[in-house]
């Protein structure tokens, strides 16, 4: 399975990248919304894990644009 991971907290990125990889996921991690959005629209994902508050483009905006393009990837939101 492949996962898109978009989170701007470096330590959380590191920890969860390791955890998801150990569970067998192929993980693409990004730290800002603009690059995360680009990947969300250009590739197919089994799951996307998004921070709500991201630099440049929010996690909510990413999902809105995905749904507008009829991309129905399951999404998990992270928030403080």
N, C-alpha and C positions, 0 to 999 in steps of 0.2 A: 504494500500500500504506500501511496505517496501523500505527504502532508505539506501544506503551505503553512508556515509559521511566521507571523508578523508581530513583533514585539520590540519596543524601543528600550527596554530595560536589559542591559547587557548580561547581568548575572542570571536573571530569569531565563533569558535566551539560552545561555550556556547549560543551565540545569535541565531545562525541558528538552533541549536538543538531544542531550545525552539520554534522557529517559525514553523519548520517542524512538531514537535510533536503537536502543537496547530492546525495545518492543518489536523491532523489525520494520519500522517505517523508514522510507526514504524521505528525508526532511530537507526542504529548502527554507532557510531562515532569512528573513529580511528585517531591517530595523527601522524602516520608515514606510509610511503609507503609500507614497508614490511608487516606489519600487515593488511593494507588495501588490498594489493594484495592477501594475504591468504584468506581473507573473500570474495573478488571479485570472486575468483575461486571456492570456496567451497560452496557458497550459491547462491540462485536465488534472484535477486533484480529487483524491478520495475524501479528503477532509481539509478544512482551513481553520486554523486557530488564530484569531485576530484580537489584538488589543483594541479597545474602543478608542482610546486617546493616543493617536499616533502623530508624529510630525508630518506636515504637509497634507495628508489625506487621512481622515479618520477611518476606523474599522467599519463603522456604519456606512460611510460613503462607499467603501470597497464593496460591501454586500449589495448596496443599492445598484451599483454599476454592474455587478455580476448578474443580479436578477434581471436588470434591464436587457442584458445580453442573453437571457434565458439559460444562464449557468446555474444549475441547481445543486452545486457542491454543498454538502452539510457544513455548517459553520458553528464553531464554539467561540464565544466572546469572552475575553478576559477584561476585568476592570478592577480598579482599586476599591 
